Structures are given as structure tokens and as C-alpha cells.
């Protein structure tokens, strides 16, 4: 199933597929926050390092299949399959956009 994603979120999932941590980090505001697996990453450099570690530690594919809006957040549900514990899993990505950048991202099962 194909869904229509806002440009910044579509770019996020495209950059994630390539594993390009630098390109992915540039989609975020300078002061952005990412929360993933109970860890918080603040700022572009921390976000770049988070993605660089994730892309070298695991091999995975992520396919968004649902989108919803809630309290000024865009929630994208995606199917994640890879060589990580608990695979496959459906994750919810809670995005807060500021202009054409991602200001906040929280990833939860």
C-alpha cells in the first residue's frame, strides 16, 4: 500500500533506506530531538551519530503503511524487518515538523 507522506518525512525514510547518516541528519532542525529505544539524541550531530550507529549495527528495511495526524504530530506506522532482536515489528514514528525540517521524532513499538 502506498501512502502520501509530507516531503520532510518522505525524505527521512528515503535517507534511512540509503543509510546516509549525514543526509538524514540534515533533514532535522539544528536543535531537533530524536527519542529511540529509550535514548534521547539532541541536535544534528547526535542524530547523525545515532543513525550512523544504527545503520552499521543492523541491516533492515522499513516500509511506511499508515499515516495519521494527532496533536500537531504526524504519526507514521511502518513495518520494520531486519537482523535485530524482535524483527519483524511495526513501529510508530511521531514526527513534529517545523517548516520543511523535522524538529522532533519519537519512535515507539
N, CA, C and O atoms as a GROMACS GRO file, in nm:
protein
  436
    1UNK      N    1   0.084  -0.117   0.000
    1UNK     CA    2   0.000   0.000   0.000
    1UNK      C    3   0.089   0.124   0.000
    1UNK      O    4   0.185   0.132   0.076
    2UNK      N    5   0.058   0.218  -0.083
    2UNK     CA    6   0.134   0.341  -0.093
    2UNK      C    7   0.058   0.453  -0.022
    2UNK      O    8  -0.063   0.468  -0.038
    3UNK      N    9   0.132   0.531   0.057
    3UNK     CA   10   0.070   0.642   0.127
    3UNK      C   11   0.143   0.771   0.091
    3UNK      O   12   0.260   0.768   0.052
    4UNK      N   13   0.074   0.882   0.104
    4UNK     CA   14   0.129   1.014   0.073
    4UNK      C   15   0.191   1.072   0.200
    4UNK      O   16   0.120   1.101   0.297
    5UNK      N   17   0.322   1.090   0.200
    5UNK     CA   18   0.393   1.145   0.315
    5UNK      C   19   0.431   1.290   0.290
    5UNK      O   20   0.461   1.326   0.176
    6UNK      N   21   0.432   1.374   0.394
    6UNK     CA   22   0.487   1.510   0.379
    6UNK      C   23   0.632   1.500   0.329
    6UNK      O   24   0.701   1.402   0.358
    7UNK      N   25   0.676   1.601   0.257
    7UNK     CA   26   0.809   1.596   0.193
    7UNK      C   27   0.921   1.562   0.291
    7UNK      O   28   1.004   1.476   0.261
    8UNK      N   29   0.925   1.628   0.407
    8UNK     CA   30   1.034   1.606   0.502
    8UNK      C   31   1.033   1.462   0.554
    8UNK      O   32   1.139   1.403   0.575
    9UNK      N   33   0.915   1.406   0.574
    9UNK     CA   34   0.905   1.269   0.625
    9UNK      C   35   0.939   1.169   0.515
    9UNK      O   36   1.006   1.069   0.541
   10UNK      N   37   0.895   1.195   0.394
   10UNK     CA   38   0.933   1.111   0.280
   10UNK      C   39   1.084   1.110   0.263
   10UNK      O   40   1.144   1.005   0.240
   11UNK      N   41   1.146   1.227   0.274
   11UNK     CA   42   1.292   1.237   0.263
   11UNK      C   43   1.361   1.160   0.376
   11UNK      O   44   1.466   1.099   0.354
   12UNK      N   45   1.303   1.163   0.496
   12UNK     CA   46   1.359   1.088   0.609
   12UNK      C   47   1.365   0.938   0.575
   12UNK      O   48   1.470   0.876   0.589
   13UNK      N   49   1.253   0.882   0.531
   13UNK     CA   50   1.251   0.738   0.501
   13UNK      C   51   1.341   0.705   0.382
   13UNK      O   52   1.400   0.597   0.378
   14UNK      N   53   1.353   0.795   0.286
   14UNK     CA   54   1.444   0.773   0.172
   14UNK      C   55   1.589   0.772   0.220
   14UNK      O   56   1.667   0.686   0.179
   15UNK      N   57   1.626   0.868   0.304
   15UNK     CA   58   1.763   0.873   0.357
   15UNK      C   59   1.792   0.752   0.445
   15UNK      O   60   1.903   0.700   0.444
   16UNK      N   61   1.693   0.709   0.521
   16UNK     CA   62   1.709   0.591   0.607
   16UNK      C   63   1.740   0.468   0.522
   16UNK      O   64   1.823   0.386   0.561
   17UNK      N   65   1.675   0.454   0.408
   17UNK     CA   66   1.698   0.339   0.320
   17UNK      C   67   1.842   0.334   0.270
   17UNK      O   68   1.898   0.225   0.253
   18UNK      N   69   1.903   0.450   0.247
   18UNK     CA   70   2.040   0.453   0.196
   18UNK      C   71   2.143   0.438   0.306
   18UNK      O   72   2.259   0.407   0.279
   19UNK      N   73   2.102   0.460   0.432
   19UNK     CA   74   2.196   0.453   0.543
   19UNK      C   75   2.288   0.574   0.549
   19UNK      O   76   2.390   0.570   0.617
   20UNK      N   77   2.254   0.681   0.477
   20UNK     CA   78   2.337   0.801   0.473
   20UNK      C   79   2.305   0.888   0.595
   20UNK      O   80   2.212   0.968   0.592
   21UNK      N   81   2.383   0.871   0.701
   21UNK     CA   82   2.358   0.940   0.827
   21UNK      C   83   2.368   1.091   0.812
   21UNK      O   84   2.292   1.164   0.875
   22UNK      N   85   2.461   1.139   0.732
   22UNK     CA   86   2.477   1.284   0.713
   22UNK      C   87   2.353   1.342   0.643
   22UNK      O   88   2.299   1.443   0.688
   23UNK      N   89   2.310   1.279   0.536
   23UNK     CA   90   2.191   1.327   0.464
   23UNK      C   91   2.069   1.324   0.555
   23UNK      O   92   1.987   1.417   0.554
   24UNK      N   93   2.056   1.219   0.634
   24UNK     CA   94   1.941   1.209   0.723
   24UNK      C   95   1.946   1.320   0.828
   24UNK      O   96   1.843   1.382   0.855
   25UNK      N   97   2.061   1.345   0.887
   25UNK     CA   98   2.070   1.447   0.993
   25UNK      C   99   2.036   1.586   0.940
   25UNK      O  100   1.985   1.669   1.014
   26UNK      N  101   2.064   1.612   0.814
   26UNK     CA  102   2.036   1.744   0.757
   26UNK      C  103   1.887   1.769   0.736
   26UNK      O  104   1.848   1.882   0.705
   27UNK      N  105   1.804   1.667   0.751
   27UNK     CA  106   1.660   1.683   0.741
   27UNK      C  107   1.600   1.738   0.871
   27UNK      O  108   1.482   1.774   0.876
   28UNK      N  109   1.682   1.744   0.976
   28UNK     CA  110   1.637   1.789   1.107
   28UNK      C  111   1.678   1.934   1.132
   28UNK      O  112   1.775   1.983   1.074
   29UNK      N  113   1.602   2.002   1.220
   29UNK     CA  114   1.642   2.135   1.264
   29UNK      C  115   1.770   2.122   1.346
   29UNK      O  116   1.803   2.013   1.394
   30UNK      N  117   1.843   2.232   1.364
   30UNK     CA  118   1.967   2.229   1.440
   30UNK      C  119   1.946   2.177   1.583
   30UNK      O  120   2.032   2.107   1.636
   31UNK      N  121   1.832   2.211   1.644
   31UNK     CA  122   1.805   2.175   1.784
   31UNK      C  123   1.709   2.057   1.797
   31UNK      O  124   1.647   2.040   1.902
   32UNK      N  125   1.696   1.978   1.693
   32UNK     CA  126   1.599   1.868   1.691
   32UNK      C  127   1.630   1.764   1.799
   32UNK      O  128   1.741   1.754   1.850
   33UNK      N  129   1.526   1.688   1.832
   33UNK     CA  130   1.536   1.579   1.929
   33UNK      C  131   1.482   1.451   1.867
   33UNK      O  132   1.378   1.451   1.803
   34UNK      N  133   1.556   1.341   1.887
   34UNK     CA  134   1.510   1.208   1.850
   34UNK      C  135   1.508   1.123   1.975
   34UNK      O  136   1.605   1.122   2.052
   35UNK      N  137   1.398   1.050   1.996
   35UNK     CA  138   1.389   0.953   2.105
   35UNK      C  139   1.367   0.817   2.041
   35UNK      O  140   1.271   0.796   1.967
   36UNK      N  141   1.459   0.724   2.069
   36UNK     CA  142   1.453   0.589   2.012
   36UNK      C  143   1.508   0.490   2.113
   36UNK      O  144   1.616   0.513   2.169
   37UNK      N  145   1.438   0.382   2.136
   37UNK     CA  146   1.480   0.276   2.227
   37UNK      C  147   1.519   0.330   2.364
   37UNK      O  148   1.616   0.284   2.425
   38UNK      N  149   1.443   0.428   2.413
   38UNK     CA  150   1.468   0.484   2.545
   38UNK      C  151   1.583   0.582   2.554
   38UNK      O  152   1.614   0.632   2.662
   39UNK      N  153   1.647   0.612   2.442
   39UNK     CA  154   1.758   0.708   2.438
   39UNK      C  155   1.712   0.836   2.368
   39UNK      O  156   1.631   0.832   2.276
   40UNK      N  157   1.766   0.949   2.414
   40UNK     CA  158   1.735   1.078   2.354
   40UNK      C  159   1.860   1.135   2.289
   40UNK      O  160   1.968   1.135   2.349
   41UNK      N  161   1.844   1.182   2.167
   41UNK     CA  162   1.953   1.241   2.090
   41UNK      C  163   1.914   1.385   2.059
   41UNK      O  164   1.810   1.409   1.998
   42UNK      N  165   1.997   1.480   2.101
   42UNK     CA  166   1.965   1.622   2.087
   42UNK      C  167   2.064   1.688   1.991
   42UNK      O  168   2.185   1.682   2.012
   43UNK      N  169   2.011   1.750   1.886
   43UNK     CA  170   2.095   1.821   1.790
   43UNK      C  171   2.136   1.734   1.673
   43UNK      O  172   2.135   1.611   1.680
   44UNK      N  173   2.171   1.802   1.564
   44UNK     CA  174   2.202   1.730   1.439
   44UNK      C  175   2.318   1.633   1.452
   44UNK      O  176   2.313   1.522   1.397
   45UNK      N  177   2.424   1.672   1.523
   45UNK     CA  178   2.540   1.583   1.532
   45UNK      C  179   2.505   1.455   1.608
   45UNK      O  180   2.545   1.346   1.567
   46UNK      N  181   2.432   1.468   1.716
   46UNK     CA  182   2.390   1.348   1.791
   46UNK      C  183   2.298   1.261   1.706
   46UNK      O  184   2.306   1.138   1.711
   47UNK      N  185   2.212   1.323   1.627
   47UNK     CA  186   2.122   1.249   1.539
   47UNK      C  187   2.201   1.179   1.429
   47UNK      O  188   2.170   1.065   1.394
   48UNK      N  189   2.303   1.245   1.376
   48UNK     CA  190   2.388   1.182   1.275
   48UNK      C  191   2.457   1.059   1.333
   48UNK      O  192   2.462   0.954   1.268
   49UNK      N  193   2.510   1.071   1.454
   49UNK     CA  194   2.578   0.959   1.518
   49UNK      C  195   2.481   0.844   1.546
   49UNK      O  196   2.516   0.727   1.529
   50UNK      N  197   2.360   0.878   1.590
   50UNK     CA  198   2.257   0.776   1.616
   50UNK      C  199   2.230   0.696   1.489
   50UNK      O  200   2.229   0.573   1.493
   51UNK      N  201   2.210   0.765   1.377
   51UNK     CA  202   2.181   0.696   1.252
   51UNK      C  203   2.303   0.617   1.204
   51UNK      O  204   2.288   0.506   1.154
   52UNK      N  205   2.421   0.674   1.216
   52UNK     CA  206   2.542   0.604   1.174
   52UNK      C  207   2.558   0.472   1.251
   52UNK      O  208   2.593   0.370   1.193
   53UNK      N  209   2.532   0.475   1.381
   53UNK     CA  210   2.542   0.353   1.462
   53UNK      C  211   2.435   0.253   1.423
   53UNK      O  212   2.464   0.134   1.411
   54UNK      N  213   2.311   0.298   1.404
   54UNK     CA  214   2.202   0.208   1.369
   54UNK      C  215   2.227   0.141   1.234
   54UNK      O  216   2.200   0.022   1.218
   55UNK      N  217   2.279   0.217   1.138
   55UNK     CA  218   2.297   0.161   1.003
   55UNK      C  219   2.416   0.066   0.996
   55UNK      O  220   2.421  -0.016   0.905
   56UNK      N  221   2.512   0.075   1.089
   56UNK     CA  222   2.624  -0.019   1.088
   56UNK      C  223   2.595  -0.139   1.177
   56UNK      O  224   2.648  -0.248   1.153
   57UNK      N  225   2.511  -0.121   1.279
   57UNK     CA  226   2.481  -0.230   1.372
   57UNK      C  227   2.380  -0.329   1.314
   57UNK      O  228   2.390  -0.449   1.338
   58UNK      N  229   2.283  -0.278   1.237
   58UNK     CA  230   2.175  -0.362   1.187
   58UNK      C  231   2.154  -0.341   1.038
   58UNK      O  232   2.182  -0.234   0.984
   59UNK      N  233   2.104  -0.445   0.973
   59UNK     CA  234   2.055  -0.435   0.837
   59UNK      C  235   1.904  -0.448   0.845
   59UNK      O  236   1.852  -0.541   0.906
   60UNK      N  237   1.833  -0.353   0.783
   60UNK     CA  238   1.687  -0.355   0.795
   60UNK      C  239   1.624  -0.282   0.678
   60UNK      O  240   1.688  -0.205   0.607
   61UNK      N  241   1.495  -0.310   0.661
   61UNK     CA  242   1.414  -0.234   0.568
   61UNK      C  243   1.294  -0.181   0.646
   61UNK      O  244   1.245  -0.245   0.739
   62UNK      N  245   1.248  -0.064   0.606
   62UNK     CA  246   1.133  -0.002   0.672
   62UNK      C  247   1.036   0.044   0.564
   62UNK      O  248   1.074   0.112   0.469
   63UNK      N  249   0.910   0.005   0.582
   63UNK     CA  250   0.807   0.040   0.485
   63UNK      C  251   0.689   0.107   0.556
   63UNK      O  252   0.613   0.040   0.625
   64UNK      N  253   0.674   0.239   0.539
   64UNK     CA  254   0.558   0.308   0.596
   64UNK      C  255   0.428   0.258   0.532
   64UNK      O  256   0.421   0.241   0.410
   65UNK      N  257   0.325   0.233   0.616
   65UNK     CA  258   0.199   0.186   0.560
   65UNK      C  259   0.076   0.260   0.613
   65UNK      O  260  -0.035   0.236   0.565
   66UNK      N  261   0.093   0.350   0.711
   66UNK     CA  262  -0.021   0.425   0.761
   66UNK      C  263   0.027   0.562   0.810
   66UNK      O  264   0.139   0.576   0.859
   67UNK      N  265  -0.060   0.661   0.797
   67UNK     CA  266  -0.027   0.796   0.843
   67UNK      C  267  -0.151   0.856   0.909
   67UNK      O  268  -0.264   0.835   0.864
   68UNK      N  269  -0.126   0.930   1.018
   68UNK     CA  270  -0.234   0.996   1.090
   68UNK      C  271  -0.180   1.126   1.150
   68UNK      O  272  -0.060   1.142   1.168
   69UNK      N  273  -0.271   1.217   1.182
   69UNK     CA  274  -0.236   1.343   1.248
   69UNK      C  275  -0.297   1.341   1.387
   69UNK      O  276  -0.412   1.302   1.405
   70UNK      N  277  -0.217   1.384   1.487
   70UNK     CA  278  -0.266   1.389   1.624
   70UNK      C  279  -0.189   1.495   1.701
   70UNK      O  280  -0.066   1.488   1.712
   71UNK      N  281  -0.260   1.592   1.755
   71UNK     CA  282  -0.199   1.694   1.841
   71UNK      C  283  -0.072   1.755   1.779
   71UNK      O  284   0.033   1.759   1.843
   72UNK      N  285  -0.082   1.800   1.657
   72UNK     CA  286   0.028   1.865   1.585
   72UNK      C  287   0.146   1.773   1.558
   72UNK      O  288   0.257   1.818   1.534
   73UNK      N  289   0.120   1.642   1.563
   73UNK     CA  290   0.222   1.544   1.528
   73UNK      C  291   0.171   1.460   1.411
   73UNK      O  292   0.052   1.432   1.400
   74UNK      N  293   0.263   1.420   1.327
   74UNK     CA  294   0.231   1.327   1.219
   74UNK      C  295   0.283   1.191   1.262
   74UNK      O  296   0.401   1.174   1.290
   75UNK      N  297   0.193   1.094   1.266
   75UNK     CA  298   0.228   0.959   1.311
   75UNK      C  299   0.231   0.868   1.189
   75UNK      O  300   0.131   0.850   1.120
   76UNK      N  301   0.348   0.810   1.164
   76UNK     CA  302   0.366   0.718   1.052
   76UNK      C  303   0.393   0.580   1.111
   76UNK      O  304   0.489   0.561   1.185
   77UNK      N  305   0.308   0.484   1.076
   77UNK     CA  306   0.330   0.346   1.120
   77UNK      C  307   0.402   0.273   1.007
   77UNK      O  308   0.361   0.279   0.891
   78UNK      N  309   0.509   0.203   1.045
   78UNK     CA  310   0.594   0.138   0.946
   78UNK      C  311   0.625  -0.005   0.987
   78UNK      O  312   0.632  -0.038   1.106
   79UNK      N  313   0.644  -0.089   0.887
   79UNK     CA  314   0.683  -0.228   0.909
   79UNK      C  315   0.835  -0.236   0.895
   79UNK      O  316   0.890  -0.199   0.791
   80UNK      N  317   0.901  -0.283   0.999
   80UNK     CA  318   1.047  -0.290   1.003
   80UNK      C  319   1.089  -0.436   1.009
   80UNK      O  320   1.045  -0.511   1.096
   81UNK      N  321   1.176  -0.475   0.916
   81UNK     CA  322   1.226  -0.612   0.909
   81UNK      C  323   1.376  -0.606   0.899
   81UNK      O  324   1.431  -0.530   0.819
   82UNK      N  325   1.445  -0.686   0.982
   82UNK     CA  326   1.591  -0.685   0.975
   82UNK      C  327   1.654  -0.787   1.067
   82UNK      O  328   1.588  -0.880   1.115
   83UNK      N  329   1.784  -0.769   1.090
   83UNK     CA  330   1.861  -0.862   1.172
   83UNK      C  331   1.877  -0.809   1.315
   83UNK      O  332   1.986  -0.815   1.372
   84UNK      N  333   1.770  -0.758   1.371
   84UNK     CA  334   1.771  -0.704   1.507
   84UNK      C  335   1.675  -0.786   1.594
   84UNK      O  336   1.583  -0.848   1.542
   85UNK      N  337   1.696  -0.786   1.725
   85UNK     CA  338   1.606  -0.861   1.813
   85UNK      C  339   1.462  -0.812   1.798
   85UNK      O  340   1.437  -0.691   1.798
   86UNK      N  341   1.368  -0.906   1.787
   86UNK     CA  342   1.227  -0.870   1.777
   86UNK      C  343   1.176  -0.850   1.636
   86UNK      O  344   1.058  -0.819   1.618
   87UNK      N  345   1.261  -0.868   1.536
   87UNK     CA  346   1.219  -0.850   1.398
   87UNK      C  347   1.126  -0.963   1.356
   87UNK      O  348   1.147  -1.077   1.396
   88UNK      N  349   1.025  -0.933   1.277
   88UNK     CA  350   0.979  -0.803   1.229
   88UNK      C  351   0.892  -0.734   1.334
   88UNK      O  352   0.841  -0.798   1.426
   89UNK      N  353   0.877  -0.603   1.318
   89UNK     CA  354   0.798  -0.524   1.412
   89UNK      C  355   0.736  -0.406   1.340
   89UNK      O  356   0.792  -0.353   1.244
   90UNK      N  357   0.620  -0.366   1.387
   90UNK     CA  358   0.558  -0.243   1.338
   90UNK      C  359   0.589  -0.134   1.438
   90UNK      O  360   0.562  -0.148   1.557
   91UNK      N  361   0.646  -0.025   1.390
   91UNK     CA  362   0.683   0.088   1.475
   91UNK      C  363   0.602   0.210   1.437
   91UNK      O  364   0.562   0.226   1.322
   92UNK      N  365   0.579   0.296   1.535
   92UNK     CA  366   0.514   0.424   1.510
   92UNK      C  367   0.619   0.534   1.523
   92UNK      O  368   0.693   0.540   1.621
   93UNK      N  369   0.625   0.618   1.424
   93UNK     CA  370   0.717   0.731   1.418
   93UNK      C  371   0.634   0.857   1.440
   93UNK      O  372   0.548   0.891   1.357
   94UNK      N  373   0.659   0.927   1.550
   94UNK     CA  374   0.587   1.050   1.582
   94UNK      C  375   0.675   1.168   1.540
   94UNK      O  376   0.775   1.197   1.605
   95UNK      N  377   0.637   1.236   1.433
   95UNK     CA  378   0.712   1.348   1.378
   95UNK      C  379   0.648   1.481   1.418
   95UNK      O  380   0.525   1.494   1.416
   96UNK      N  381   0.730   1.577   1.454
   96UNK     CA  382   0.688   1.717   1.466
   96UNK      C  383   0.771   1.793   1.364
   96UNK      O  384   0.894   1.793   1.370
   97UNK      N  385   0.704   1.859   1.272
   97UNK     CA  386   0.773   1.934   1.168
   97UNK      C  387   0.776   2.082   1.203
   97UNK      O  388   0.682   2.134   1.263
   98UNK      N  389   0.884   2.147   1.166
   98UNK     CA  390   0.896   2.292   1.177
   98UNK      C  391   0.942   2.342   1.040
   98UNK      O  392   1.058   2.324   1.002
   99UNK      N  393   0.849   2.404   0.967
   99UNK     CA  394   0.880   2.442   0.830
   99UNK      C  395   0.902   2.316   0.748
   99UNK      O  396   0.817   2.226   0.748
  100UNK      N  397   1.015   2.309   0.677
  100UNK     CA  398   1.044   2.192   0.595
  100UNK      C  399   1.144   2.097   0.661
  100UNK      O  400   1.206   2.015   0.594
  101UNK      N  401   1.159   2.110   0.794
  101UNK     CA  402   1.253   2.026   0.870
  101UNK      C  403   1.180   1.948   0.978
  101UNK      O  404   1.068   1.982   1.016
  102UNK      N  405   1.245   1.846   1.026
  102UNK     CA  406   1.193   1.766   1.137
  102UNK      C  407   1.248   1.826   1.267
  102UNK      O  408   1.370   1.837   1.284
  103UNK      N  409   1.160   1.864   1.358
  103UNK     CA  410   1.200   1.922   1.486
  103UNK      C  411   1.206   1.814   1.596
  103UNK      O  412   1.288   1.821   1.687
  104UNK      N  413   1.116   1.716   1.586
  104UNK     CA  414   1.112   1.609   1.684
  104UNK      C  415   1.074   1.479   1.616
  104UNK      O  416   0.995   1.477   1.521
  105UNK      N  417   1.133   1.370   1.666
  105UNK     CA  418   1.096   1.236   1.621
  105UNK      C  419   1.103   1.144   1.740
  105UNK      O  420   1.205   1.138   1.810
  106UNK      N  421   0.995   1.072   1.763
  106UNK     CA  422   0.994   0.966   1.866
  106UNK      C  423   0.951   0.839   1.797
  106UNK      O  424   0.850   0.837   1.726
  107UNK      N  425   1.028   0.731   1.819
  107UNK     CA  426   1.000   0.603   1.757
  107UNK      C  427   0.961   0.505   1.868
  107UNK      O  428   1.037   0.482   1.962
  108UNK      N  429   0.840   0.447   1.855
  108UNK     CA  430   0.790   0.357   1.959
  108UNK      C  431   0.727   0.233   1.897
  108UNK      O  432   0.672   0.240   1.787
  109UNK      N  433   0.737   0.119   1.968
  109UNK     CA  434   0.671  -0.003   1.918
  109UNK      C  435   0.521   0.008   1.923
  109UNK      O  436   0.450  -0.085   1.885
   0.00000   0.00000   0.00000
